Amino acid sequence: MARHLLALLLLLGQNALGQEDYKLKIEGLQAQKQRIAEQEKEALKQEVLQINQKLDRGEISRERATKLKGDAAKVRAMNMENRIAILDHRIALLERNQGKVLSLPKRDSLWKVKGLFDLGEEPWTLGPLRDRKGEIKYDRRTYGDLVVAVGLNNALVEGQVFEDGPYRLAGSRFFELGWQWRTRVFSHSNWLRLNYGISYQSNGLKPKGNHYFRMEGDQTVLEEFEFALDKVKLRMDHLVLPLHFEIGPSKYTHGEHSIRYSIRNQFRLGLGGYGGLKLGTRQKLKYRRDGQNIKDKLTGDYNTHDLIYGFSGYMGFDGVLLYLKYDMNPLFKDAVVEQHNISLGLRFDI
């Protein structure tokens, strides 16, 4: 008798807990209905803000802005209506069955399909693109890119026309390899970005004729070499910190749960500068002497500056950009005639 009484009490307790459990679920769904209204209103507010920004920049007309706002309001109203209707049906299902609702096994559940959703047990909550407060998540503000740049290198010599300079135009080249971070300046807009990072730069100069670089005290001069030179190049390596302000349009994507900005296939213009340290300077000579091929690698200071700084800029589409940089510090210290290194080429943001 006591055993049957205990079983009855346990059954009544389970039923009471089950009743309390599904009522709590219903209360949670009711609260979600309120959050849906707040979320859709906030999303509409952000869309209107983006439209007003385009209007202020002259990208769209006032008539177009009014139409876009009206369309956005209709979409948000329909979203709110549909999502609340889903919750109402869920509440009705729980009330009609007193919480005893059949469900599919988790392995067959649509809500756990990898790459689509991960919504937990409540399919009415937003997925991973929404934060815990139910607010729309904006695109992350910072991205990183590998930077590779190559092109022609030369020097602007004081008092000389560029074409009459002492260095070969096609033979003198530069190379740059580095990593940059791109951060949008404003949290809710991507028209202005800050690009910064660290790069290795190598600038090469090849003199015209049969000349090579030689140090005479505190001066670096070009002098005729005693043998016929097959190749001569002065290479200067630096470690620099570039910094650019970048402007340009971006593709704006506003999903139900997130906002994304993409500069893929978009025009980009960056202006800024760089500063850094010299890693080393060396000169390579190749020539024939007494019937033998000689290769000399001469490492020295060559009166080049330990600190460099300059301005740079780039423009182009997507990750292929025309790149220009100019050293504001003179190429050689205490030179009678100042020279400034200049480079022009292509930059690839990978």
C-alpha positions as CSV (number, residue, x, y, z in Angstrom):
1,M,0.0,0.0,0.0
2,A,2.8,2.4,1.0
3,R,4.6,1.6,-2.3
4,H,1.5,2.5,-4.4
5,L,1.0,5.7,-2.4
6,L,4.6,6.7,-3.0
7,A,4.3,6.0,-6.8
8,L,1.2,8.1,-6.9
9,L,2.9,11.0,-5.1
10,L,5.8,10.8,-7.5
11,L,3.5,10.8,-10.5
12,L,1.6,13.8,-9.2
13,G,5.0,15.6,-8.6
14,Q,6.1,14.9,-12.1
15,N,2.9,16.2,-13.5
16,A,3.2,19.4,-11.4
17,L,6.7,19.9,-12.6
18,G,5.7,19.3,-16.2
19,Q,2.9,21.9,-15.8
20,E,5.3,24.4,-14.3
21,D,7.9,23.7,-17.0
22,Y,5.7,24.3,-20.0
23,K,4.2,27.4,-18.4
24,L,7.7,28.8,-18.0
25,K,8.3,28.0,-21.7
26,I,5.2,30.0,-22.6
27,E,6.3,32.9,-20.5
28,G,9.7,32.8,-22.2
29,L,8.0,32.9,-25.6
30,Q,5.9,35.8,-24.6
31,A,9.0,37.7,-23.6
32,Q,10.6,36.9,-26.9
33,K,7.6,38.5,-28.7
34,Q,8.5,41.8,-27.0
35,R,12.1,41.4,-27.9
36,I,11.3,40.8,-31.6
37,A,9.4,44.1,-31.8
38,E,12.3,45.9,-30.2
39,Q,14.8,44.2,-32.5
40,E,13.0,45.0,-35.7
41,K,12.5,48.6,-34.7
42,E,16.3,48.9,-34.0
43,A,17.1,47.3,-37.3
44,L,14.8,49.7,-39.1
45,K,16.5,52.6,-37.3
46,Q,19.9,51.5,-38.5
47,E,18.7,51.1,-42.1
48,V,17.2,54.6,-42.0
49,L,20.5,55.9,-40.7
50,Q,22.4,54.2,-43.5
51,I,20.0,55.7,-46.1
52,N,20.4,59.2,-44.6
53,Q,24.2,58.9,-44.8
54,K,23.9,58.0,-48.5
55,L,21.6,61.0,-49.0
56,D,24.0,63.3,-47.2
57,R,26.9,62.1,-49.4
58,G,24.9,62.7,-52.5
59,E,24.8,59.0,-53.5
60,I,21.0,58.9,-53.8
61,S,18.3,61.5,-54.4
62,R,15.7,62.5,-51.8
63,E,13.0,60.7,-53.7
64,R,15.0,57.6,-53.7
65,A,15.8,57.9,-50.0
66,T,12.0,58.2,-49.2
67,K,11.2,55.1,-51.3
68,L,14.0,53.1,-49.6
69,K,12.8,54.1,-46.2
70,G,9.2,53.1,-47.1
71,D,10.4,49.7,-48.4
72,A,12.5,49.1,-45.3
73,A,9.6,49.9,-43.0
74,K,7.3,47.4,-44.9
75,V,9.9,44.7,-44.7
76,R,10.5,45.2,-41.0
77,A,6.7,45.2,-40.3
78,M,6.3,42.0,-42.2
79,N,9.2,40.4,-40.4
80,M,7.7,41.4,-37.1
81,E,4.3,40.0,-38.0
82,N,5.7,36.7,-39.3
83,R,8.0,36.1,-36.4
84,I,5.4,36.9,-33.8
85,A,2.9,34.6,-35.6
86,I,5.5,31.8,-35.3
87,L,5.7,32.3,-31.6
88,D,1.9,32.5,-31.2
89,H,1.6,29.1,-33.0
90,R,4.2,27.7,-30.6
91,I,2.4,29.0,-27.6
92,A,-0.9,27.6,-28.8
93,L,0.8,24.2,-29.4
94,L,2.1,24.1,-25.9
95,E,-1.2,25.2,-24.3
96,R,-3.3,22.7,-26.3
97,N,-1.0,19.8,-25.4
98,Q,-0.1,21.1,-21.9
99,G,3.6,21.0,-22.9
100,K,3.6,17.4,-24.2
101,V,4.8,18.2,-27.7
102,L,6.5,15.6,-29.9
103,S,9.9,16.6,-31.3
104,L,12.3,15.1,-33.8
105,P,15.6,13.6,-32.6
106,K,18.4,16.1,-32.5
107,R,20.4,14.3,-35.2
108,D,17.5,14.9,-37.6
109,S,16.8,18.4,-36.5
110,L,17.1,21.2,-39.0
111,W,18.3,23.6,-36.3
112,K,21.5,21.7,-35.8
113,V,22.6,21.5,-39.5
114,K,26.3,22.6,-39.4
115,G,26.9,25.8,-41.4
116,L,23.3,26.8,-41.3
117,F,22.1,27.2,-37.8
118,D,23.0,26.4,-34.2
119,L,19.9,27.6,-32.4
120,G,19.7,25.3,-29.4
121,E,16.4,23.8,-28.2
122,E,14.4,26.9,-29.0
123,P,14.2,27.5,-32.8
124,W,12.7,30.8,-32.2
125,T,15.8,32.5,-30.9
126,L,18.3,34.1,-33.2
127,G,21.5,32.2,-34.2
128,P,25.2,33.0,-33.8
129,L,25.1,36.2,-35.8
130,R,23.1,37.8,-33.0
131,D,24.5,38.7,-29.5
132,R,22.9,37.6,-26.3
133,K,20.9,40.7,-25.9
134,G,19.2,40.0,-29.2
135,E,20.7,43.0,-31.0
136,I,21.9,43.0,-34.6
137,K,25.7,42.3,-34.8
138,Y,27.8,44.6,-37.0
139,D,30.7,43.4,-39.1
140,R,33.9,43.1,-37.2
141,R,35.8,46.3,-37.4
142,T,39.3,44.9,-38.1
143,Y,40.6,42.6,-40.9
144,G,44.2,41.6,-41.7
145,D,45.9,41.2,-45.1
146,L,49.2,40.1,-46.5
147,V,50.8,43.0,-48.5
148,V,53.2,42.4,-51.4
149,A,54.4,45.3,-53.6
150,V,56.9,45.4,-56.5
151,G,57.9,48.0,-59.0
152,L,60.5,50.5,-60.2
153,N,62.8,52.4,-57.9
154,N,64.9,55.5,-58.5
155,A,65.9,58.8,-56.9
156,L,65.0,62.5,-57.3
157,V,68.3,64.4,-57.4
158,E,68.3,68.1,-56.5
159,G,68.8,70.3,-59.5
160,Q,68.5,67.5,-62.1
161,V,65.7,66.5,-64.4
162,F,64.5,63.0,-63.5
163,E,65.4,61.5,-66.9
164,D,69.0,62.9,-66.5
165,G,69.5,61.2,-63.1
166,P,72.4,58.9,-62.5
167,Y,70.4,55.7,-62.0
168,R,68.8,53.3,-64.5
169,L,65.1,53.6,-64.7
170,A,64.2,50.0,-65.6
171,G,67.0,48.3,-63.7
172,S,66.4,49.9,-60.3
173,R,63.5,48.2,-58.5
174,F,61.9,47.9,-55.1
175,F,60.1,45.1,-53.1
176,E,57.9,45.2,-50.1
177,L,56.4,42.4,-48.0
178,G,54.4,42.9,-44.9
179,W,51.2,42.5,-42.9
180,Q,48.5,45.2,-42.5
181,W,45.4,45.6,-40.4
182,R,42.4,47.4,-41.8
183,T,40.1,49.0,-39.2
184,R,37.0,51.0,-40.0
185,V,37.0,54.3,-38.2
186,F,33.3,54.6,-37.5
187,S,31.4,51.7,-35.9
188,H,28.3,52.0,-38.2
189,S,30.0,53.1,-41.4
190,N,32.8,51.8,-43.6
191,W,33.6,54.8,-45.9
192,L,36.8,55.6,-43.9
193,R,39.3,53.0,-42.8
194,L,42.7,53.1,-41.0
195,N,45.3,50.8,-42.5
196,Y,48.4,50.1,-40.4
197,G,51.0,47.3,-40.0
198,I,54.6,46.3,-40.4
199,S,56.6,45.7,-43.6
200,Y,60.0,44.8,-44.9
201,Q,61.1,47.2,-47.7
202,S,64.0,46.7,-50.1
203,N,65.1,49.6,-52.4
204,G,67.6,49.0,-55.2
205,L,69.6,51.5,-57.3
206,K,71.6,50.6,-60.4
207,P,74.0,53.4,-61.6
208,K,74.2,54.2,-65.3
209,G,77.4,53.5,-67.3
210,N,80.2,51.7,-65.6
211,H,79.9,53.4,-62.3
212,Y,79.8,52.0,-58.7
213,F,79.3,53.5,-55.3
214,R,82.3,54.4,-53.2
215,M,82.6,56.1,-49.8
216,E,84.9,59.1,-49.5
217,G,84.8,60.1,-45.8
218,D,81.3,61.4,-45.1
219,Q,80.4,61.4,-48.8
220,T,79.1,58.6,-51.1
221,V,80.0,59.2,-54.7
222,L,79.7,57.4,-58.0
223,E,83.0,56.5,-59.6
224,E,84.2,54.8,-62.8
225,F,85.1,51.1,-62.1
226,E,88.4,49.8,-63.3
227,F,86.9,46.8,-65.0
228,A,83.9,46.4,-67.2
229,L,80.9,45.8,-65.0
230,D,78.3,43.2,-65.9
231,K,76.1,44.3,-62.9
232,V,76.1,46.8,-60.1
233,K,73.4,47.4,-57.5
234,L,73.1,49.2,-54.2
235,R,70.4,47.6,-52.0
236,M,68.9,49.2,-48.9
237,D,66.7,47.2,-46.6
238,H,64.4,48.7,-44.0
239,L,61.8,47.6,-41.5
240,V,58.9,50.1,-41.5
241,L,55.6,50.8,-39.9
242,P,53.1,52.1,-42.6
243,L,50.0,54.1,-41.7
244,H,47.3,55.1,-44.3
245,F,43.8,56.6,-44.1
246,E,41.8,54.7,-46.8
247,I,38.5,55.9,-48.3
248,G,36.2,54.3,-50.8
249,P,32.8,52.7,-51.1
250,S,31.9,49.3,-49.8
251,K,29.2,46.8,-50.5
252,Y,26.6,47.0,-47.7
253,T,24.7,43.8,-46.8
254,H,22.0,44.0,-44.2
255,G,20.7,40.5,-43.2
256,E,18.1,39.7,-40.7
257,H,20.6,39.2,-37.9
258,S,23.8,41.0,-39.1
259,I,25.3,43.9,-41.1
260,R,28.3,43.3,-43.3
261,Y,30.6,45.6,-45.3
262,S,32.7,44.3,-48.2
263,I,35.3,46.2,-50.3
264,R,35.6,43.4,-52.8
265,N,35.7,44.8,-56.3
266,Q,35.4,48.3,-54.9
267,F,37.6,51.4,-55.5
268,R,40.1,52.3,-52.8
269,L,42.2,55.3,-52.2
270,G,44.8,55.4,-49.4
271,L,47.0,58.3,-48.3
272,G,49.5,58.3,-45.5
273,G,53.2,57.6,-44.7
274,Y,55.7,55.3,-43.0
275,G,58.7,55.4,-40.7
276,G,61.2,52.8,-39.8
277,L,64.8,51.5,-39.3
278,K,67.5,50.5,-41.6
279,L,68.3,46.8,-41.5
280,G,71.4,47.0,-43.8
281,T,73.0,48.4,-46.9
282,R,75.1,46.4,-49.4
283,Q,76.5,46.7,-52.9
284,K,76.8,43.9,-55.4
285,L,79.4,43.9,-58.2
286,K,79.7,41.4,-61.1
287,Y,82.6,41.8,-63.6
288,R,85.4,39.8,-65.3
289,R,89.0,40.1,-64.3
290,D,91.9,38.1,-65.9
291,G,89.3,35.9,-67.6
292,Q,87.5,35.0,-64.4
293,N,83.9,36.0,-63.3
294,I,84.1,37.9,-60.1
295,K,81.2,38.6,-57.7
296,D,81.7,41.0,-54.9
297,K,79.2,41.7,-52.1
298,L,80.3,44.8,-50.2
299,T,78.5,45.4,-46.9
300,G,78.8,48.9,-45.5
301,D,77.1,52.0,-44.2
302,Y,77.4,53.9,-47.5
303,N,76.4,57.0,-45.5
304,T,72.7,56.0,-45.6
305,H,70.3,57.0,-42.9
306,D,69.5,54.7,-40.0
307,L,66.0,56.2,-39.7
308,I,63.8,56.6,-42.7
309,Y,60.4,58.3,-43.1
310,G,58.2,59.4,-46.0
311,F,54.8,59.5,-47.4
312,S,53.0,57.0,-49.6
313,G,49.7,56.4,-51.3
314,Y,47.8,53.8,-53.3
315,M,44.6,53.6,-55.5
316,G,42.9,50.8,-57.3
317,F,40.2,48.2,-57.1
318,D,39.9,45.3,-54.7
319,G,43.4,44.0,-53.9
320,V,45.3,45.3,-56.9
321,L,46.5,48.9,-56.4
322,L,48.9,51.4,-58.0
323,Y,51.4,52.2,-55.3
324,L,53.7,55.3,-54.8
325,K,56.2,56.0,-52.0
326,Y,58.7,58.8,-51.4
327,D,61.4,59.0,-48.8
328,M,61.4,62.5,-47.2
329,N,64.8,61.8,-45.6
330,P,67.8,62.3,-48.0
331,L,69.2,59.1,-49.4
332,F,72.8,59.8,-48.2
333,K,73.8,61.7,-45.1
334,D,75.7,65.0,-45.5
335,A,75.5,64.8,-49.3
336,V,76.5,67.9,-51.3
337,V,73.5,67.3,-53.5
338,E,70.4,65.8,-51.9
339,Q,68.8,62.7,-53.3
340,H,65.4,61.2,-52.3
341,N,64.4,57.7,-53.0
342,I,61.1,57.3,-54.9
343,S,59.2,54.1,-55.9
344,L,56.3,53.4,-58.2
345,G,54.7,50.0,-58.7
346,L,51.8,47.6,-57.9
347,R,50.6,46.6,-54.5
348,F,48.7,43.4,-53.9
349,D,46.5,43.0,-50.7
350,I,46.1,39.3,-50.4
